[in-house]
Amino acid sequence: MSLMLRDAQVCFPGKGKRSREHALTDVSLQVEPGEQLAVIGPSGAGKSTLLRLLATAQQPTSGQVQVLGSDPWAMASGARQKLRAGIGLIQQSPPLPPRQRVLTAVAAGRAGQWSRLKSLLNLLYPLDTANITSTLARLDMATKLFERCDQCSGGELQRVAIARALYQQPQVYLADEPVSAMDPVLAEHTLTLLSREARQSHATLLVSLHNLELALKHFPRVVGLRDGRILFDKATADVRRQELDHLYANEQLSSADCGPGILAQNSKPKTNKPRASIPRC
């Protein structure tokens, strides 16, 4: 088992009269090695918390978590740090130091696999420039090798974060809205590349996405998350329009969120008053 959650809950201190806010409630999920799936849901559904939980960046309030066959919170901190070297976390807004060069930012992907001395030497003089350049080239970023991160656009920073994860060569990729700052053509290219690279290395890939068209097109399995709970977990081909309507109830979505023909077989003419739901595609 690559990833496993059983009745996992994550609670944060509440506001006002509520003592606790439930970000995730009774979440159970199993992901096999090499599997690829998308997590979809409205804003505030708990998608980022779910990925942080699987990345061992967030400890569960209750329930069980297993990552790469181990319980990360039953380990000593040093062992947990070694486990994280096998997890490539790609964040929507990568926490990259503004003055850091793109070359150094990508090289940091292997810091967890190197000794402290080698990591310090790499900060002074990058040790693997050729392979880092090759990794950036796959994302059309090779010309940005020596640019500072604060000179990159939002979409370029997301590609730097993806390049860092690819260079890391983890067993699990966890990507939180990795293409949200990219134009549609670039987002399509980047997701295709990430999926192909994970498949070739037999790595697990779990991606959270707002864009339904990308999620339903690129991933064979989809998990719908709302209010911290899993509403459905099934093969993409089996997802029905009614389930998406329920998932995004009261959400305003543009037609760009749903590609032409997606789930058309599940559409039925409606005679009642239109409500806020998935647009007809």
Number of C-alpha atoms within 10 A of each C-alpha: 13 18 20 21 21 15 15 21 23 23 16 12 10 11 9 7 6 8 10 13 12 16 20 26 19 16 20 16 15 12 17 13 16 19 18 22 24 24 27 27 25 20 14 13 20 24 27 20 19 25 23 19 20 24 22 21 12 14 17 22 14 14 15 17 24 19 22 18 11 16 15 22 16 11 12 9 11 8 12 16 15 12 19 21 20 21 23 24 28 25 19 20 16 16 10 17 12 12 11 15 20 31 24 22 21 27 24 20 22 18 16 16 16 13 10 11 8 13 19 13 12 17 16 9 11 17 15 11 15 9 12 23 18 15 21 24 15 14 18 14 17 16 10 19 19 12 14 18 22 15 14 15 12 18 19 20 23 24 27 27 27 29 27 26 26 22 20 21 19 22 20 29 27 24 26 24 21 27 27 17 18 17 10 14 8 16 18 15 12 21 18 13 14 20 20 12 15 21 15 9 12 15 23 23 24 26 23 25 22 19 20 20 17 19 23 23 13 16 20 16 20 24 19 24 25 22 18 21 19 22 16 15 17 13 14 19 14 13 19 15 20 13 14 19 16 15 23 21 15 13 16 13 17 11 13 13 16 20 17 12 10 18 19 12 9 11 13 9 6 7 6 6 5 8 12 12 19 24 17 16 14
